[in-house]
Amino acid sequence: MSNDDRSRVVLAITETAPIDTLWRVLSQWLSSPATEIVALFVADDRWYRAASLPFTQEIARVGGTVTVFTAQRAEHVHRTAIARARALVEQLASGSNRTVDFRVLAESELHSVCDIIDERTEVVIAPSLITRQPVYAQLSQLKCRIELVEESPVSAP
């Protein structure tokens, strides 16, 4: 089977996505060891928009220290979310003896979603809250199935 004949399953991830739950659903869609897995981190530009406002502040969870929320801090939050998601996806993939192509899609690059989710894609597995993000308009126009996974409410510690 050539690379062009392989099917593809896309795992759309947001910074709040329940990646382990999405991975379990993804596992049900893996028809063969040759099925390509793409983890697509859908970046949220809200951090950058918030940082552009002159009154945006960040309050520390411990100690309540208040600081100005800057573009540099937004970039740090963004990179940290991507790193956490990548690490968890790679851990789950390793435990399943699979490889994953991890990609990041910024809101400014939504037009390129068709380059990632092409005719080989069987299904896009995503958290249900993705329907509230701009990328969903692009996803809903594609010819593959979209499997929305309900997110469990997070309980307070």
C-alpha positions as CSV (number, residue, x, y, z in Angstrom):
1,M,0.0,0.0,0.0
2,S,1.5,3.3,-1.0
3,N,1.3,6.5,1.1
4,D,-1.4,7.8,-1.2
5,D,-3.6,4.8,-0.5
6,R,-3.4,5.0,3.3
7,S,-6.4,6.3,5.1
8,R,-6.1,9.1,7.6
9,V,-7.7,9.9,10.9
10,V,-7.4,13.4,12.2
11,L,-7.6,14.2,15.9
12,A,-8.5,17.9,16.3
13,I,-7.2,19.2,19.6
14,T,-7.8,22.4,21.5
15,E,-6.0,23.6,24.6
16,T,-8.9,22.3,26.8
17,A,-9.6,19.1,24.9
18,P,-9.9,15.8,26.8
19,I,-7.1,14.3,24.8
20,D,-7.2,10.9,26.5
21,T,-10.9,10.6,25.7
22,L,-10.4,11.7,22.1
23,W,-7.6,9.1,21.8
24,R,-10.0,6.3,22.9
25,V,-12.5,7.3,20.2
26,L,-9.7,7.6,17.7
27,S,-8.6,4.0,18.5
28,Q,-12.0,2.8,17.4
29,W,-11.4,4.3,13.9
30,L,-8.0,2.8,13.3
31,S,-8.9,0.3,10.6
32,S,-5.3,-0.9,10.0
33,P,-1.8,-0.4,11.2
34,A,-1.2,1.7,8.0
35,T,-3.9,4.3,9.0
36,E,-2.2,7.6,9.3
37,I,-2.9,9.6,12.5
38,V,-2.7,13.4,12.4
39,A,-3.0,15.3,15.6
40,L,-4.1,18.8,14.7
41,F,-3.7,21.4,17.5
42,V,-6.2,24.1,16.7
43,A,-4.6,27.2,18.1
44,D,-6.8,29.8,19.9
45,D,-5.8,33.4,19.2
46,R,-7.9,34.7,22.0
47,W,-4.8,34.9,24.2
48,Y,-3.2,37.3,21.7
49,R,-6.4,39.4,21.4
50,A,-6.6,39.6,25.2
51,A,-3.0,40.7,25.4
52,S,-3.6,43.5,22.9
53,L,-6.0,45.2,25.3
54,P,-4.4,47.7,27.6
55,F,-6.4,46.7,30.6
56,T,-5.9,42.9,30.5
57,Q,-4.3,41.6,33.7
58,E,-3.4,38.1,34.9
59,I,-4.1,37.1,38.5
60,A,-1.9,34.4,40.0
61,R,-3.8,31.4,41.4
62,V,-1.5,31.2,44.3
63,G,-1.0,34.5,46.1
64,G,-3.2,36.6,43.9
65,T,-0.4,38.6,42.4
66,V,-1.7,40.9,39.6
67,T,0.4,41.5,36.5
68,V,-0.2,43.0,33.1
69,F,-1.0,40.3,30.5
70,T,1.5,41.0,27.7
71,A,2.0,39.6,24.2
72,Q,5.0,37.8,25.5
73,R,3.0,36.1,28.2
74,A,0.3,35.2,25.6
75,E,3.0,33.6,23.5
76,H,4.3,31.6,26.5
77,V,0.7,30.4,27.3
78,H,0.3,29.4,23.7
79,R,3.6,27.5,23.4
80,T,3.0,25.8,26.8
81,A,-0.5,24.6,25.7
82,I,1.0,23.2,22.5
83,A,3.8,21.4,24.3
84,R,1.5,19.8,26.8
85,A,-0.8,18.6,24.1
86,R,2.1,17.3,22.0
87,A,3.6,15.4,25.0
88,L,0.3,13.8,25.9
89,V,-0.4,12.7,22.3
90,E,3.1,11.3,21.9
91,Q,2.7,9.4,25.2
92,L,-0.7,7.9,24.1
93,A,0.7,7.1,20.6
94,S,3.8,5.4,22.1
95,G,1.6,3.3,24.4
96,S,-0.3,2.2,21.3
97,N,2.8,1.6,19.2
98,R,1.6,4.2,16.7
99,T,3.2,7.3,15.2
100,V,1.5,10.6,15.0
101,D,2.0,13.6,12.8
102,F,1.5,16.5,15.1
103,R,0.6,19.8,13.5
104,V,-0.5,23.2,14.7
105,L,-3.2,25.2,12.9
106,A,-3.4,28.9,13.7
107,E,-6.6,30.8,13.3
108,S,-4.9,32.9,10.6
109,E,-4.2,29.7,8.6
110,L,-7.7,28.2,8.6
111,H,-7.7,28.2,4.9
112,S,-5.0,25.5,4.9
113,V,-7.2,23.0,6.8
114,C,-8.0,21.4,3.4
115,D,-4.2,20.7,2.9
116,I,-4.3,18.6,6.1
117,I,-7.7,17.1,6.0
118,D,-7.8,15.8,2.4
119,E,-9.6,13.0,0.5
120,R,-7.8,10.3,2.4
121,T,-9.3,11.5,5.7
122,E,-11.9,9.1,7.0
123,V,-12.9,11.0,10.1
124,V,-12.0,14.1,12.2
125,I,-12.4,13.4,15.9
126,A,-12.8,16.6,17.9
127,P,-14.2,17.9,21.2
128,S,-17.7,19.1,21.0
129,L,-16.7,22.7,21.9
130,I,-14.9,23.0,18.6
131,T,-18.3,23.9,17.1
132,R,-17.8,27.3,18.8
133,Q,-14.5,28.0,17.1
134,P,-13.9,29.5,13.6
135,V,-12.3,26.3,12.4
136,Y,-15.6,24.5,12.6
137,A,-17.0,26.4,9.6
138,Q,-14.1,25.0,7.5
139,L,-14.4,21.5,8.9
140,S,-18.1,21.2,8.3
141,Q,-17.6,21.9,4.6
142,L,-15.2,18.9,4.2
143,K,-16.3,15.6,2.8
144,C,-15.2,13.5,5.8
145,R,-17.1,12.5,8.9
146,I,-16.8,14.6,12.0
147,E,-17.0,12.8,15.3
148,L,-17.7,15.2,18.1
149,V,-16.8,14.0,21.5
150,E,-18.6,15.5,24.5
151,E,-16.3,16.9,27.1
152,S,-16.8,15.9,30.7
153,P,-17.3,18.8,33.1
154,V,-14.2,19.5,35.1
155,S,-14.7,19.3,38.8
156,A,-13.0,21.7,41.1
157,P,-10.0,20.3,43.1
